[in-house]
Amino acid sequence: MSFLQDSECMIAEVSMPSIGVGYEVCSAIKKGIPIMCVHMPDSNVSAMLLGNAYADISVREYGDNSELELILNGFLSSFKSKN
């Protein structure tokens, strides 16, 4: 989990349930790191993510790679201006 020590944000692909990704997301929340979770349509996304009240976590659905790129570029652009 050392990668979170130097991270400004976290991006997680959550289309497939994963205990490991869930643990990483919880660790990022604990460290106050903004998180973008993305998933494909009709995925079985964890209720923990969909119902999370943490202000710095976003969950977005994407239908194809170009839509995913737009979502990620929008999320990451907010960090470019802080440097």
N, C-alpha and C positions, 0 to 999 in steps of 0.2 A: 504493500500500500504506500510505499515511499513516493510513488508518482504523484500522489495528492499533495504532498508537502510543498511542491513548487508549482502547483496548478492554480490558475486564475478561475478556471471553470472545468466542468465535466460534461462530456457528451456520452450518452449511453443508448445503445440500440437495444430495445426491450421487447422486440417482437416475440422472442422465445423466453419463457420463464427460466430464470437462472438465479440460484441462491448466491452465487459469486457476485453477479452484477448488483443484486439487491444489497449485499453487504457493502460493496463499493459506494453505492448511492447513499446508504445510511452514513457511511464514514464521511462522505462529502458534505452531507447535511450537517453533521456534527462539527465539521471544520468551517462551516459557513460559506462553502463554495457553491456558486450558482450552477444549476444542473439543467441540461436539455436532454430529455428522454424522447426518442423517436421510435416509431413503430409503423409497420405496414398495416393496411386495412385488414379487418377481421382477425387481428391477432388477439391472443389471450393475455392481455396486459394485466399485470398485477393490480389488484384493488388498492394495495398500499401506495402505488404510484398515482393511480387515477384519483384517489380520494385524499391525497396528501395536502395538508393545509400550509406547508412550508412555502413562503412567498417566493423563494428563489429556485423553485423547481417548476419546469414547464414540461408538458407531455404533448407531443404533436404527432399527428399521423401523416405519412407521406405515401403517395401512390407510385412514384417512380423516382429515378435518380435525379432528374432535374428538379423535381419538387423538394427532394431531400437537400439538394445543394442550396436552394433558396432559403430553406428553413435554417440550415447551419450557417450560411453566410450572414443571415440576419442576426442570429444569436451571437456569432463571433464578432460582428462589427461593433457591438457595444463595448467590447474589450479593447479594440484597436485604439479608440479615442482616449483611453485611460493611460496609455503608455507615454 
